[in-house]
Amino acid sequence: MQPEVVKLKEIKPALYGYVREANLILASGQVPADGIVHDVRVLMKKSRASVRLVKSQIDEEIFDREYLTFKETGRIMRNWRESSVHRKILRNLKKKFPLLFSEVESNPAVANLMATTDLNLESKDQIKGEVEKIKELLNKSLYRLRFMNMSSLDPMKLFDDLETSYQKVAGCYITARNNTRAQYVHEFRKRAKDFLYQLYIFRPINPKVVKDLEKRLDLMTQNLGKYNDLAVLISMLGYKFNRTKPPDEFDELVLLIKEEQDKYLSRVWPAAYRIFGPGKRLAGLLGFKVLKL
């Protein structure tokens, strides 16, 4: 059987597009709304995944410079998002369990996280300053990307590196499935996101099958993200289980949060097993046997 020749999507235009779109979204220089923060963070995750995919074929210094730019942008924006997410989670729980919240709202950690979203002038000025810093970082990255040579990327090496990404996710899946500590689930989510965003470059291999795999991964990582938001919330509440004292309403609140986590994980594991379970192979998932890139 003669191998089928497939031309992959070009990485440089995709990467440049992610960074340019993020920069345009932030162009107003105002305090970004929650949706804007989410969109820019996603674009930075896609950018990081893209440069990870070409890491073995570009200069190490170039990789470090661009990767750290995208990572720093995400780091700056993380705190903007987390306070809003935690507030939303707690308010949704309050609607479902009003009697419990009448007892726990006086807890300083709960009260602080549920406080009004209004920002004072100092906070707004700080965020506007951080927006300007991000725009400066992205503008410099866009300038560098224009002159970055990616015309000689080896497509078979790209596929090998995608295979490496897949194997990393599979390893993280096995670890998290056997030990559901938040840190292992979080690492599984991060590596699965990398793999998801890298798959986009390989859609031409088998568009229908690859898009279907992307949809399944996207749903899976969304549930992992919701689990992680709840894990961070528990940490932000400063909860420490104390077996020497009788359980109280604060323990009950955390148990309810953990029940929500269990719900999200129950949606993750069946899909994760079908994609990353023992014996699975990337080529089989992408639906081909013989391929020439």
Order of alpha helices (4+ residues) and beta strands (2+ residues): beta-alpha-alpha-alpha-alpha-alpha-alpha-alpha-alpha-alpha-alpha-alpha-beta
